[in-house]
Amino acid sequence: MLVEAARGRGRIIYFSLDVGRPPLSHWPGLPKLLQSLLAAGGADEPGARAEWNDMIFTQLITSPTFISTYIPYGSLFVVIVVYLFTIGALTWLWQRRRLATQQALVALGLLVAAGSAAGYVYFSRGGHIPDGVLLSSTVLENGVDGVVDAQSNLALFSTQPRQYNLQMERGWMEFTPLSNRPREAQEVPVLSQGGGGVSRFQLPLREWDYRLFRLRFVDRFPLRAEFNVQGDKLTMKIDNQSGKDLFDCALLLPGQRHLLGEVRRGARLDREFSLAPADSGGAGASGRMESVNFRDVTFGNKTRDILFQSSFFPREGDARWSAGAAVFFAWIKDPAPRVRVDDPRIQVQDYALFRTTIPLNRGEDE
């Protein structure tokens, strides 16, 4: 019995047979068939995984954009200014002899005590510092028929010692906790599978500690990206039927960078680009084989800059993108989260990038 069904970018094949009955029991090729079925297959890895490690997250956690998610530095700055102004006023009154030394010391002590108590209540108990920050960065690899391979990197950063519960959407294929620090051996995470395919991940964290994870999904994202190389021309057709707006879209060619702006939901974008080298007089065809440079691409947002330059396009993966290839990418506005947390005391930040690689080799023209 043979049953086939389409699923994602491939097909599921169910094959049922009885090896104990003729004619299969007398078939000389049966041992070889069973050996091939039980042999270890090659890993089905997506092309160029996004990198995720302690070094990258350390850059993120110390950037001003990320700091603002767990420390209200605006309010803190105002409080410090008022605090210093009050101390300056007390000092001025004491120097003008409008306050006796004893009175000035009592006032200063009351100011320190009141400021400490008010700051503790306002920043720690008043809900102005979250219990944690959940950061997810996802790369969607262009597929066929609106199906994409989604690689999600996840970081849970804690400001309080507590137990965290994460809920993962249905459809995840791989879930890998990254453990690079010896002290994590004392923390025992628990992954539980609930009804309807929903998974929950329970994890204890210390104060000002974090954990990193990697997930993989095969999902539907109806964004049609078509590219065609004809001689020294590259034609591009983008049809965004995903229900999400795309922004900061760009096409990187060897030695060129084209900023494409926004592609809103339901919109199309058709463009044509020249692949000829800038110095067409003497460079020749080899002129456009120079590498695609991701280091110079910035977005005015430190978190997105770090994710793009260090995680989505890691440095050691430059060779995969540079030789005879172009890269189209677009940021997804308000991406659908694949990992959820129900606690309102945890800040959630989701970043998602759609990317596709376009080979530029022209075969006999090269």
PAKOL-142265 format. One record per residue (C-alpha): residue number from 1; chain; x negated, y, z. Coordinates in nm, 2 decimals. Example, Ala and Ser with C-alpha at 12.3 -4.5 7.8 and 13.67 -1.06 7.14 Angstrom:
residues 2
+-----+---+--------+--------+--------+
!   k ! c !     px !     py !     pz !
+-----+---+--------+--------+--------+
!   1 ! A !  -1.23 !  -0.45 !   0.78 !
!   2 ! A !  -1.37 !  -0.11 !   0.71 !
+-----+---+--------+--------+--------+
end
This chain:
residues 366
+-----+---+--------+--------+--------+
!   k ! c !     px !     py !     pz !
+-----+---+--------+--------+--------+
!   1 ! A !   0.00 !   0.00 !   0.00 !
!   2 ! A !  -0.14 !   0.34 !  -0.10 !
!   3 ! A !   0.01 !   0.67 !   0.01 !
!   4 ! A !  -0.13 !   1.01 !  -0.08 !
!   5 ! A !  -0.04 !   1.36 !   0.05 !
!   6 ! A !  -0.19 !   1.70 !  -0.01 !
!   7 ! A !  -0.33 !   1.88 !   0.30 !
!   8 ! A !  -0.52 !   2.20 !   0.30 !
!   9 ! A !  -0.79 !   2.20 !   0.05 !
!  10 ! A !  -0.79 !   1.82 !   0.00 !
!  11 ! A !  -0.58 !   1.51 !   0.01 !
!  12 ! A !  -0.50 !   1.25 !   0.28 !
!  13 ! A !  -0.51 !   0.89 !   0.15 !
!  14 ! A !  -0.36 !   0.61 !   0.35 !
!  15 ! A !  -0.46 !   0.27 !   0.22 !
!  16 ! A !  -0.33 !  -0.05 !   0.38 !
!  17 ! A !  -0.43 !  -0.41 !   0.28 !
!  18 ! A !  -0.45 !  -0.76 !   0.42 !
!  19 ! A !  -0.81 !  -0.88 !   0.40 !
!  20 ! A !  -0.72 !  -1.23 !   0.53 !
!  21 ! A !  -0.51 !  -1.33 !   0.23 !
!  22 ! A !  -0.59 !  -1.40 !  -0.13 !
!  23 ! A !  -0.68 !  -1.25 !  -0.36 !
!  24 ! A !  -0.88 !  -1.01 !  -0.13 !
!  25 ! A !  -1.01 !  -1.29 !   0.09 !
!  26 ! A !  -1.18 !  -1.45 !  -0.21 !
!  27 ! A !  -1.31 !  -1.12 !  -0.36 !
!  28 ! A !  -1.69 !  -1.11 !  -0.36 !
!  29 ! A !  -1.69 !  -0.73 !  -0.32 !
!  30 ! A !  -1.49 !  -0.73 !   0.01 !
!  31 ! A !  -1.80 !  -0.72 !   0.24 !
!  32 ! A !  -1.94 !  -0.42 !   0.05 !
!  33 ! A !  -1.61 !  -0.24 !   0.06 !
!  34 ! A !  -1.59 !  -0.28 !   0.44 !
!  35 ! A !  -1.95 !  -0.17 !   0.48 !
!  36 ! A !  -1.88 !   0.15 !   0.28 !
!  37 ! A !  -1.57 !   0.22 !   0.49 !
!  38 ! A !  -1.75 !   0.18 !   0.82 !
!  39 ! A !  -2.07 !   0.36 !   0.72 !
!  40 ! A !  -2.14 !   0.70 !   0.86 !
!  41 ! A !  -2.04 !   0.97 !   0.61 !
!  42 ! A !  -2.21 !   1.30 !   0.55 !
!  43 ! A !  -2.11 !   1.59 !   0.76 !
!  44 ! A !  -1.84 !   1.81 !   0.61 !
!  45 ! A !  -1.98 !   2.14 !   0.71 !
!  46 ! A !  -1.84 !   2.47 !   0.59 !
!  47 ! A !  -2.10 !   2.68 !   0.40 !
!  48 ! A !  -2.31 !   2.91 !   0.62 !
!  49 ! A !  -2.15 !   2.90 !   0.97 !
!  50 ! A !  -2.14 !   3.22 !   1.16 !
!  51 ! A !  -2.40 !   3.23 !   1.43 !
!  52 ! A !  -2.31 !   3.25 !   1.80 !
!  53 ! A !  -2.56 !   3.25 !   2.09 !
!  54 ! A !  -2.66 !   3.43 !   2.41 !
!  55 ! A !  -2.88 !   3.68 !   2.22 !
!  56 ! A !  -2.59 !   3.80 !   2.00 !
!  57 ! A !  -2.35 !   3.83 !   2.29 !
!  58 ! A !  -2.60 !   4.02 !   2.50 !
!  59 ! A !  -2.61 !   4.28 !   2.23 !
!  60 ! A !  -2.24 !   4.30 !   2.23 !
!  61 ! A !  -2.19 !   4.32 !   2.61 !
!  62 ! A !  -2.43 !   4.61 !   2.64 !
!  63 ! A !  -2.29 !   4.81 !   2.35 !
!  64 ! A !  -2.08 !   5.12 !   2.44 !
!  65 ! A !  -1.78 !   4.99 !   2.24 !
!  66 ! A !  -1.77 !   4.67 !   2.44 !
!  67 ! A !  -1.85 !   4.84 !   2.78 !
!  68 ! A !  -1.54 !   5.06 !   2.74 !
!  69 ! A !  -1.32 !   4.74 !   2.74 !
!  70 ! A !  -1.41 !   4.65 !   3.10 !
!  71 ! A !  -1.54 !   4.97 !   3.25 !
!  72 ! A !  -1.32 !   5.29 !   3.23 !
!  73 ! A !  -1.62 !   5.51 !   3.19 !
!  74 ! A !  -1.41 !   5.81 !   3.10 !
!  75 ! A !  -1.24 !   5.81 !   3.44 !
!  76 ! A !  -1.57 !   5.72 !   3.60 !
!  77 ! A !  -1.73 !   6.02 !   3.44 !
!  78 ! A !  -1.46 !   6.26 !   3.56 !
!  79 ! A !  -1.48 !   6.11 !   3.92 !
!  80 ! A !  -1.86 !   6.16 !   3.92 !
!  81 ! A !  -1.83 !   6.52 !   3.80 !
!  82 ! A !  -1.57 !   6.60 !   4.07 !
!  83 ! A !  -1.79 !   6.42 !   4.33 !
!  84 ! A !  -2.10 !   6.62 !   4.24 !
!  85 ! A !  -1.91 !   6.95 !   4.22 !
!  86 ! A !  -1.77 !   6.89 !   4.57 !
!  87 ! A !  -2.12 !   6.82 !   4.71 !
!  88 ! A !  -2.25 !   7.13 !   4.53 !
!  89 ! A !  -1.97 !   7.34 !   4.68 !
!  90 ! A !  -2.04 !   7.21 !   5.03 !
!  91 ! A !  -2.41 !   7.29 !   4.98 !
!  92 ! A !  -2.34 !   7.64 !   4.86 !
!  93 ! A !  -2.11 !   7.71 !   5.16 !
!  94 ! A !  -2.38 !   7.58 !   5.40 !
!  95 ! A !  -2.65 !   7.79 !   5.23 !
!  96 ! A !  -2.42 !   8.10 !   5.26 !
!  97 ! A !  -2.37 !   8.01 !   5.63 !
!  98 ! A !  -2.00 !   7.98 !   5.59 !
!  99 ! A !  -2.03 !   7.63 !   5.72 !
! 100 ! A !  -2.23 !   7.53 !   6.02 !
! 101 ! A !  -2.48 !   7.24 !   5.98 !
! 102 ! A !  -2.27 !   7.01 !   6.19 !
! 103 ! A !  -1.96 !   7.10 !   5.99 !
! 104 ! A !  -2.14 !   7.05 !   5.66 !
! 105 ! A !  -2.26 !   6.70 !   5.77 !
! 106 ! A !  -1.91 !   6.60 !   5.89 !
! 107 ! A !  -1.76 !   6.72 !   5.56 !
! 108 ! A !  -2.02 !   6.53 !   5.36 !
! 109 ! A !  -1.96 !   6.21 !   5.55 !
! 110 ! A !  -1.59 !   6.24 !   5.50 !
! 111 ! A !  -1.64 !   6.30 !   5.13 !
! 112 ! A !  -1.86 !   5.99 !   5.10 !
! 113 ! A !  -1.61 !   5.78 !   5.29 !
! 114 ! A !  -1.30 !   5.91 !   5.11 !
! 115 ! A !  -1.47 !   5.88 !   4.77 !
! 116 ! A !  -1.58 !   5.52 !   4.84 !
! 117 ! A !  -1.24 !   5.42 !   4.96 !
! 118 ! A !  -1.06 !   5.59 !   4.68 !
! 119 ! A !  -1.30 !   5.45 !   4.42 !
! 120 ! A !  -1.26 !   5.10 !   4.55 !
! 121 ! A !  -0.88 !   5.12 !   4.54 !
! 122 ! A !  -0.87 !   5.29 !   4.20 !
! 123 ! A !  -1.12 !   5.09 !   4.01 !
! 124 ! A !  -1.11 !   4.75 !   4.18 !
! 125 ! A !  -0.76 !   4.72 !   4.32 !
! 126 ! A !  -0.57 !   4.96 !   4.10 !
! 127 ! A !  -0.59 !   4.76 !   3.78 !
! 128 ! A !  -0.83 !   4.98 !   3.59 !
! 129 ! A !  -1.10 !   4.72 !   3.56 !
! 130 ! A !  -0.97 !   4.40 !   3.39 !
! 131 ! A !  -1.04 !   4.05 !   3.53 !
! 132 ! A !  -1.21 !   3.96 !   3.21 !
! 133 ! A !  -1.25 !   4.02 !   2.83 !
! 134 ! A !  -1.16 !   3.76 !   2.57 !
! 135 ! A !  -1.35 !   3.84 !   2.25 !
! 136 ! A !  -1.29 !   3.63 !   1.93 !
! 137 ! A !  -1.47 !   3.68 !   1.60 !
! 138 ! A !  -1.35 !   3.48 !   1.30 !
! 139 ! A !  -1.48 !   3.44 !   0.95 !
! 140 ! A !  -1.23 !   3.32 !   0.68 !
! 141 ! A !  -1.40 !   3.15 !   0.39 !
! 142 ! A !  -1.22 !   3.19 !   0.06 !
! 143 ! A !  -1.06 !   2.87 !  -0.05 !
! 144 ! A !  -0.80 !   2.76 !  -0.30 !
! 145 ! A !  -0.42 !   2.80 !  -0.31 !
! 146 ! A !  -0.43 !   3.03 !  -0.01 !
! 147 ! A !  -0.61 !   2.79 !   0.22 !
! 148 ! A !  -0.92 !   2.92 !   0.41 !
! 149 ! A !  -1.17 !   2.76 !   0.64 !
! 150 ! A !  -1.17 !   2.97 !   0.96 !
! 151 ! A !  -1.47 !   2.97 !   1.18 !
! 152 ! A !  -1.39 !   3.13 !   1.51 !
! 153 ! A !  -1.65 !   3.23 !   1.77 !
! 154 ! A !  -1.51 !   3.29 !   2.12 !
! 155 ! A !  -1.65 !   3.46 !   2.43 !
! 156 ! A !  -1.49 !   3.49 !   2.77 !
! 157 ! A !  -1.64 !   3.75 !   2.99 !
! 158 ! A !  -1.54 !   3.77 !   3.35 !
! 159 ! A !  -1.55 !   4.06 !   3.60 !
! 160 ! A !  -1.39 !   3.85 !   3.88 !
! 161 ! A !  -1.46 !   3.50 !   4.02 !
! 162 ! A !  -1.15 !   3.32 !   3.91 !
! 163 ! A !  -1.00 !   3.04 !   3.71 !
! 164 ! A !  -0.91 !   3.11 !   3.34 !
! 165 ! A !  -0.66 !   2.94 !   3.12 !
! 166 ! A !  -0.68 !   2.97 !   2.75 !
! 167 ! A !  -0.42 !   2.84 !   2.50 !
! 168 ! A !  -0.54 !   2.73 !   2.16 !
! 169 ! A !  -0.31 !   2.74 !   1.86 !
! 170 ! A !  -0.22 !   2.42 !   1.67 !
! 171 ! A !  -0.44 !   2.31 !   1.38 !
! 172 ! A !  -0.79 !   2.34 !   1.53 !
! 173 ! A !  -1.04 !   2.09 !   1.41 !
! 174 ! A !  -1.35 !   2.15 !   1.62 !
! 175 ! A !  -1.40 !   2.30 !   1.97 !
! 176 ! A !  -1.75 !   2.33 !   2.09 !
! 177 ! A !  -1.84 !   2.50 !   2.42 !
! 178 ! A !  -2.19 !   2.64 !   2.39 !
! 179 ! A !  -2.40 !   2.58 !   2.71 !
! 180 ! A !  -2.74 !   2.74 !   2.70 !
! 181 ! A !  -2.78 !   2.82 !   3.07 !
! 182 ! A !  -2.87 !   2.55 !   3.34 !
! 183 ! A !  -2.63 !   2.70 !   3.60 !
! 184 ! A !  -2.33 !   2.62 !   3.37 !
! 185 ! A !  -2.38 !   2.25 !   3.47 !
! 186 ! A !  -2.20 !   2.33 !   3.80 !
! 187 ! A !  -1.89 !   2.46 !   3.62 !
! 188 ! A !  -1.66 !   2.19 !   3.50 !
! 189 ! A !  -1.42 !   2.31 !   3.22 !
! 190 ! A !  -1.11 !   2.10 !   3.14 !
! 191 ! A !  -0.95 !   2.06 !   2.80 !
! 192 ! A !  -0.59 !   1.93 !   2.81 !
! 193 ! A !  -0.36 !   1.85 !   2.52 !
! 194 ! A !   0.00 !   1.95 !   2.57 !
! 195 ! A !   0.32 !   1.88 !   2.38 !
! 196 ! A !   0.36 !   2.00 !   2.03 !
! 197 ! A !  -0.02 !   2.00 !   1.97 !
! 198 ! A !  -0.08 !   2.30 !   2.19 !
! 199 ! A !  -0.41 !   2.27 !   2.38 !
! 200 ! A !  -0.51 !   2.45 !   2.70 !
! 201 ! A !  -0.86 !   2.51 !   2.83 !
! 202 ! A !  -0.92 !   2.57 !   3.20 !
! 203 ! A !  -1.25 !   2.73 !   3.30 !
! 204 ! A !  -1.39 !   2.87 !   3.62 !
! 205 ! A !  -1.62 !   3.17 !   3.59 !
! 206 ! A !  -1.83 !   3.36 !   3.83 !
! 207 ! A !  -1.83 !   3.74 !   3.87 !
! 208 ! A !  -1.99 !   3.92 !   3.57 !
! 209 ! A !  -2.05 !   3.59 !   3.39 !
! 210 ! A !  -1.95 !   3.46 !   3.05 !
! 211 ! A !  -1.91 !   3.15 !   2.83 !
! 212 ! A !  -1.93 !   3.10 !   2.46 !
! 213 ! A !  -1.73 !   2.87 !   2.24 !
! 214 ! A !  -1.70 !   2.78 !   1.87 !
! 215 ! A !  -1.38 !   2.67 !   1.70 !
! 216 ! A !  -1.29 !   2.57 !   1.35 !
! 217 ! A !  -0.95 !   2.58 !   1.17 !
! 218 ! A !  -0.82 !   2.51 !   0.83 !
! 219 ! A !  -0.54 !   2.76 !   0.79 !
! 220 ! A !  -0.32 !   2.94 !   0.53 !
! 221 ! A !  -0.42 !   3.29 !   0.44 !
! 222 ! A !  -0.26 !   3.38 !   0.10 !
! 223 ! A !  -0.53 !   3.61 !  -0.02 !
! 224 ! A !  -0.62 !   3.54 !  -0.38 !
! 225 ! A !  -0.97 !   3.64 !  -0.48 !
! 226 ! A !  -1.08 !   3.57 !  -0.84 !
! 227 ! A !  -1.42 !   3.66 !  -0.99 !
! 228 ! A !  -1.54 !   3.60 !  -1.34 !
! 229 ! A !  -1.89 !   3.66 !  -1.47 !
! 230 ! A !  -1.91 !   3.75 !  -1.84 !
! 231 ! A !  -2.26 !   3.85 !  -1.95 !
! 232 ! A !  -2.36 !   4.16 !  -1.75 !
! 233 ! A !  -2.00 !   4.22 !  -1.63 !
! 234 ! A !  -1.83 !   4.09 !  -1.31 !
! 235 ! A !  -1.45 !   4.12 !  -1.31 !
! 236 ! A !  -1.27 !   4.11 !  -0.97 !
! 237 ! A !  -0.90 !   4.05 !  -0.90 !
! 238 ! A !  -0.78 !   4.07 !  -0.54 !
! 239 ! A !  -0.41 !   3.99 !  -0.47 !
! 240 ! A !  -0.33 !   4.03 !  -0.10 !
! 241 ! A !  -0.01 !   3.84 !  -0.01 !
! 242 ! A !  -0.14 !   3.76 !   0.34 !
! 243 ! A !   0.09 !   4.00 !   0.53 !
! 244 ! A !  -0.22 !   4.16 !   0.68 !
! 245 ! A !  -0.39 !   4.49 !   0.56 !
! 246 ! A !  -0.75 !   4.47 !   0.46 !
! 247 ! A !  -0.99 !   4.75 !   0.53 !
! 248 ! A !  -1.36 !   4.84 !   0.48 !
! 249 ! A !  -1.36 !   4.61 !   0.17 !
! 250 ! A !  -1.69 !   4.59 !  -0.01 !
! 251 ! A !  -1.87 !   4.40 !  -0.28 !
! 252 ! A !  -2.24 !   4.35 !  -0.24 !
! 253 ! A !  -2.44 !   4.27 !  -0.55 !
! 254 ! A !  -2.82 !   4.23 !  -0.57 !
! 255 ! A !  -2.94 !   4.59 !  -0.54 !
! 256 ! A !  -2.59 !   4.74 !  -0.54 !
! 257 ! A !  -2.32 !   4.81 !  -0.28 !
! 258 ! A !  -1.96 !   4.90 !  -0.38 !
! 259 ! A !  -1.72 !   5.02 !  -0.12 !
! 260 ! A !  -1.36 !   4.94 !  -0.21 !
! 261 ! A !  -1.16 !   5.09 !   0.08 !
! 262 ! A !  -0.83 !   4.93 !   0.17 !
! 263 ! A !  -0.61 !   4.66 !   0.01 !
! 264 ! A !  -0.28 !   4.67 !   0.18 !
! 265 ! A !  -0.04 !   4.38 !   0.22 !
! 266 ! A !   0.13 !   4.30 !  -0.11 !
! 267 ! A !  -0.12 !   4.51 !  -0.31 !
! 268 ! A !  -0.36 !   4.42 !  -0.59 !
! 269 ! A !  -0.70 !   4.54 !  -0.67 !
! 270 ! A !  -0.86 !   4.49 !  -1.02 !
! 271 ! A !  -1.21 !   4.62 !  -1.08 !
! 272 ! A !  -1.50 !   4.56 !  -1.31 !
! 273 ! A !  -1.87 !   4.59 !  -1.21 !
! 274 ! A !  -2.19 !   4.60 !  -1.41 !
! 275 ! A !  -2.45 !   4.34 !  -1.33 !
! 276 ! A !  -2.73 !   4.51 !  -1.53 !
! 277 ! A !  -3.03 !   4.63 !  -1.33 !
! 278 ! A !  -3.06 !   5.00 !  -1.25 !
! 279 ! A !  -3.38 !   5.02 !  -1.45 !
! 280 ! A !  -3.26 !   4.84 !  -1.76 !
! 281 ! A !  -3.56 !   4.95 !  -1.96 !
! 282 ! A !  -3.82 !   4.72 !  -1.80 !
! 283 ! A !  -3.66 !   4.51 !  -1.53 !
! 284 ! A !  -3.50 !   4.25 !  -1.75 !
! 285 ! A !  -3.27 !   3.98 !  -1.62 !
! 286 ! A !  -3.49 !   3.91 !  -1.32 !
! 287 ! A !  -3.42 !   4.26 !  -1.19 !
! 288 ! A !  -3.09 !   4.16 !  -1.04 !
! 289 ! A !  -3.22 !   3.86 !  -0.86 !
! 290 ! A !  -3.34 !   4.08 !  -0.57 !
! 291 ! A !  -3.17 !   4.00 !  -0.24 !
! 292 ! A !  -2.83 !   4.12 !  -0.11 !
! 293 ! A !  -2.90 !   4.33 !   0.19 !
! 294 ! A !  -2.66 !   4.32 !   0.48 !
! 295 ! A !  -2.88 !   4.51 !   0.73 !
! 296 ! A !  -2.78 !   4.85 !   0.59 !
! 297 ! A !  -2.40 !   4.80 !   0.61 !
! 298 ! A !  -2.25 !   4.98 !   0.90 !
! 299 ! A !  -1.89 !   5.06 !   1.00 !
! 300 ! A !  -1.90 !   5.32 !   1.27 !
! 301 ! A !  -1.82 !   5.06 !   1.53 !
! 302 ! A !  -2.10 !   4.90 !   1.72 !
! 303 ! A !  -1.92 !   4.57 !   1.79 !
! 304 ! A !  -1.83 !   4.52 !   1.42 !
! 305 ! A !  -2.19 !   4.62 !   1.32 !
! 306 ! A !  -2.34 !   4.35 !   1.55 !
! 307 ! A !  -2.09 !   4.08 !   1.44 !
! 308 ! A !  -2.15 !   4.16 !   1.07 !
! 309 ! A !  -2.53 !   4.19 !   1.08 !
! 310 ! A !  -2.61 !   3.92 !   1.34 !
! 311 ! A !  -2.33 !   3.67 !   1.35 !
! 312 ! A !  -2.13 !   3.67 !   1.03 !
! 313 ! A !  -2.44 !   3.70 !   0.81 !
! 314 ! A !  -2.72 !   3.58 !   1.04 !
! 315 ! A !  -3.08 !   3.67 !   0.95 !
! 316 ! A !  -3.20 !   3.31 !   0.90 !
! 317 ! A !  -2.91 !   3.26 !   0.65 !
! 318 ! A !  -3.02 !   3.54 !   0.42 !
! 319 ! A !  -3.16 !   3.30 !   0.17 !
! 320 ! A !  -2.82 !   3.15 !   0.12 !
! 321 ! A !  -2.68 !   3.48 !   0.01 !
! 322 ! A !  -2.96 !   3.64 !  -0.18 !
! 323 ! A !  -3.06 !   3.42 !  -0.48 !
! 324 ! A !  -2.83 !   3.50 !  -0.77 !
! 325 ! A !  -2.51 !   3.56 !  -0.57 !
! 326 ! A !  -2.28 !   3.84 !  -0.48 !
! 327 ! A !  -2.07 !   3.87 !  -0.16 !
! 328 ! A !  -1.72 !   4.01 !  -0.13 !
! 329 ! A !  -1.59 !   4.08 !   0.23 !
! 330 ! A !  -1.30 !   4.26 !   0.39 !
! 331 ! A !  -1.20 !   4.32 !   0.76 !
! 332 ! A !  -0.85 !   4.20 !   0.85 !
! 333 ! A !  -0.64 !   4.45 !   1.04 !
! 334 ! A !  -0.46 !   4.31 !   1.35 !
! 335 ! A !  -0.56 !   3.94 !   1.29 !
! 336 ! A !  -0.34 !   3.67 !   1.43 !
! 337 ! A !  -0.51 !   3.53 !   1.75 !
! 338 ! A !  -0.59 !   3.16 !   1.74 !
! 339 ! A !  -0.67 !   3.16 !   2.12 !
! 340 ! A !  -0.43 !   3.32 !   2.36 !
! 341 ! A !  -0.43 !   3.41 !   2.72 !
! 342 ! A !  -0.11 !   3.49 !   2.91 !
! 343 ! A !  -0.27 !   3.70 !   3.19 !
! 344 ! A !  -0.22 !   4.07 !   3.13 !
! 345 ! A !  -0.53 !   4.14 !   3.35 !
! 346 ! A !  -0.75 !   4.00 !   3.07 !
! 347 ! A !  -0.84 !   4.23 !   2.77 !
! 348 ! A !  -0.83 !   4.07 !   2.43 !
! 349 ! A !  -1.03 !   4.18 !   2.13 !
! 350 ! A !  -0.99 !   4.00 !   1.79 !
! 351 ! A !  -1.22 !   4.06 !   1.49 !
! 352 ! A !  -1.17 !   3.88 !   1.16 !
! 353 ! A !  -1.36 !   3.90 !   0.84 !
! 354 ! A !  -1.27 !   3.75 !   0.50 !
! 355 ! A !  -1.57 !   3.66 !   0.29 !
! 356 ! A !  -1.65 !   3.48 !  -0.04 !
! 357 ! A !  -1.97 !   3.42 !  -0.23 !
! 358 ! A !  -1.98 !   3.46 !  -0.61 !
! 359 ! A !  -2.26 !   3.28 !  -0.80 !
! 360 ! A !  -2.41 !   3.51 !  -1.06 !
! 361 ! A !  -2.62 !   3.25 !  -1.25 !
! 362 ! A !  -2.53 !   3.27 !  -1.62 !
! 363 ! A !  -2.67 !   2.93 !  -1.73 !
! 364 ! A !  -2.82 !   2.96 !  -2.07 !
! 365 ! A !  -2.84 !   3.34 !  -2.05 !
! 366 ! A !  -3.08 !   3.33 !  -1.76 !
+-----+---+--------+--------+--------+
end
